[in-house]
Amino acid sequence: MIDRAFIAQLNGYGLTTAEIHYYRPDAPSLLQLFLWQEYDLAPDFPVLFDFLDFWRREIEGALHSVRIAHKDLIGPAQWRAVREIIPLQ
Protein backbone atom coordinates (compact mmCIF):
# COMPACT_ATOMS: atom_id res chain seq x y z
CA MET A 1 0.00 0.00 0.00
CA ILE A 2 1.45 3.37 -1.06
CA ASP A 3 1.16 6.33 1.29
CA ARG A 4 -1.31 9.03 0.19
CA ALA A 5 1.13 11.79 1.15
CA PHE A 6 3.86 10.28 -1.01
CA ILE A 7 1.55 10.15 -4.04
CA ALA A 8 0.53 13.77 -3.43
CA GLN A 9 4.19 14.84 -3.39
CA LEU A 10 4.82 13.04 -6.67
CA ASN A 11 1.92 15.03 -8.13
CA GLY A 12 3.51 18.36 -7.14
CA TYR A 13 2.00 18.89 -3.71
CA GLY A 14 4.18 20.18 -0.89
CA LEU A 15 3.75 20.34 2.85
CA THR A 16 1.82 23.47 3.80
CA THR A 17 1.54 24.78 7.34
CA ALA A 18 -0.91 27.55 8.21
CA GLU A 19 -0.79 29.47 11.47
CA ILE A 20 -4.37 30.65 11.95
CA HIS A 21 -5.13 33.34 14.51
CA TYR A 22 -8.79 33.75 15.39
CA TYR A 23 -10.94 35.51 17.96
CA ARG A 24 -12.41 33.30 20.63
CA PRO A 25 -16.22 33.28 20.46
CA ASP A 26 -16.58 33.32 24.26
CA ALA A 27 -13.97 36.09 24.74
CA PRO A 28 -13.82 38.25 21.58
CA SER A 29 -10.91 40.34 22.88
CA LEU A 30 -8.63 37.25 23.03
CA LEU A 31 -6.80 35.65 20.12
CA GLN A 32 -6.36 31.90 19.84
CA LEU A 33 -3.85 30.07 17.65
CA PHE A 34 -4.65 27.04 15.49
CA LEU A 35 -2.01 25.21 13.43
CA TRP A 36 -3.15 23.47 10.27
CA GLN A 37 -0.93 21.20 8.16
CA GLU A 38 -1.73 19.41 4.91
CA TYR A 39 -0.26 18.73 1.47
CA ASP A 40 -1.24 21.51 -0.93
CA LEU A 41 -0.29 23.14 -4.24
CA ALA A 42 1.55 26.46 -4.08
CA PRO A 43 0.95 29.29 -4.91
CA ASP A 44 -2.86 28.82 -5.20
CA PHE A 45 -3.32 26.65 -2.06
CA PRO A 46 -6.72 25.15 -3.01
CA VAL A 47 -6.82 22.76 -0.02
CA LEU A 48 -6.06 25.56 2.47
CA PHE A 49 -8.64 27.92 0.96
CA ASP A 50 -11.27 25.16 1.04
CA PHE A 51 -10.50 24.70 4.73
CA LEU A 52 -10.71 28.46 5.38
CA ASP A 53 -14.07 28.60 3.55
CA PHE A 54 -15.27 25.76 5.80
CA TRP A 55 -13.98 27.71 8.83
CA ARG A 56 -15.91 30.86 7.85
CA ARG A 57 -19.13 28.87 7.30
CA GLU A 58 -19.06 26.43 10.24
CA ILE A 59 -16.85 27.77 13.04
CA GLU A 60 -17.86 30.67 15.25
CA GLY A 61 -14.35 32.08 15.79
CA ALA A 62 -13.76 35.01 13.43
CA LEU A 63 -10.44 34.89 11.59
CA HIS A 64 -7.82 37.48 12.48
CA SER A 65 -4.86 36.42 10.33
CA VAL A 66 -3.34 33.45 8.52
CA ARG A 67 0.39 32.92 8.01
CA ILE A 68 1.43 30.28 5.46
CA ALA A 69 4.65 28.25 5.08
CA HIS A 70 5.15 25.81 2.22
CA LYS A 71 7.90 23.34 1.35
CA ASP A 72 8.24 20.94 -1.56
CA LEU A 73 9.66 17.83 0.08
CA ILE A 74 10.48 15.77 -2.99
CA GLY A 75 12.80 17.37 -5.50
CA PRO A 76 15.44 16.38 -8.01
CA ALA A 77 17.95 13.91 -6.64
CA GLN A 78 21.42 15.19 -5.90
CA TRP A 79 24.20 12.69 -6.42
CA ARG A 80 27.81 12.39 -7.44
CA ALA A 81 29.76 9.45 -8.74
CA VAL A 82 32.29 7.77 -6.49
CA ARG A 83 35.41 6.43 -8.18
CA GLU A 84 37.06 4.71 -5.24
CA ILE A 85 36.25 3.48 -1.80
CA ILE A 86 38.99 3.94 0.76
CA PRO A 87 38.66 1.65 3.78
CA LEU A 88 39.33 3.27 7.16
CA GLN A 89 40.67 1.22 9.99
C-alpha positions in Angstrom: 0.0 0.0 0.0 1.4 3.4 -1.1 1.2 6.3 1.3 -1.3 9.0 0.2 1.1 11.8 1.2 3.9 10.3 -1.0 1.5 10.1 -4.0 0.5 13.8 -3.4 4.2 14.8 -3.4 4.8 13.0 -6.7 1.9 15.0 -8.1 3.5 18.4 -7.1 2.0 18.9 -3.7 4.2 20.2 -0.9 3.8 20.3 2.9 1.8 23.5 3.8 1.5 24.8 7.3 -0.9 27.6 8.2 -0.8 29.5 11.5 -4.4 30.6 12.0 -5.1 33.3 14.5 -8.8 33.8 15.4 -10.9 35.5 18.0 -12.4 33.3 20.6 -16.2 33.3 20.5 -16.6 33.3 24.3 -14.0 36.1 24.7 -13.8 38.3 21.6 -10.9 40.3 22.9 -8.6 37.3 23.0 -6.8 35.7 20.1 -6.4 31.9 19.8 -3.8 30.1 17.7 -4.6 27.0 15.5 -2.0 25.2 13.4 -3.2 23.5 10.3 -0.9 21.2 8.2 -1.7 19.4 4.9 -0.3 18.7 1.5 -1.2 21.5 -0.9 -0.3 23.1 -4.2 1.6 26.5 -4.1 0.9 29.3 -4.9 -2.9 28.8 -5.2 -3.3 26.6 -2.1 -6.7 25.1 -3.0 -6.8 22.8 0.0 -6.1 25.6 2.5 -8.6 27.9 1.0 -11.3 25.2 1.0 -10.5 24.7 4.7 -10.7 28.5 5.4 -14.1 28.6 3.6 -15.3 25.8 5.8 -14.0 27.7 8.8 -15.9 30.9 7.9 -19.1 28.9 7.3 -19.1 26.4 10.2 -16.8 27.8 13.0 -17.9 30.7 15.3 -14.3 32.1 15.8 -13.8 35.0 13.4 -10.4 34.9 11.6 -7.8 37.5 12.5 -4.9 36.4 10.3 -3.3 33.4 8.5 0.4 32.9 8.0 1.4 30.3 5.5 4.6 28.3 5.1 5.1 25.8 2.2 7.9 23.3 1.3 8.2 20.9 -1.6 9.7 17.8 0.1 10.5 15.8 -3.0 12.8 17.4 -5.5 15.4 16.4 -8.0 17.9 13.9 -6.6 21.4 15.2 -5.9 24.2 12.7 -6.4 27.8 12.4 -7.4 29.8 9.5 -8.7 32.3 7.8 -6.5 35.4 6.4 -8.2 37.1 4.7 -5.2 36.2 3.5 -1.8 39.0 3.9 0.8 38.7 1.6 3.8 39.3 3.3 7.2 40.7 1.2 10.0 
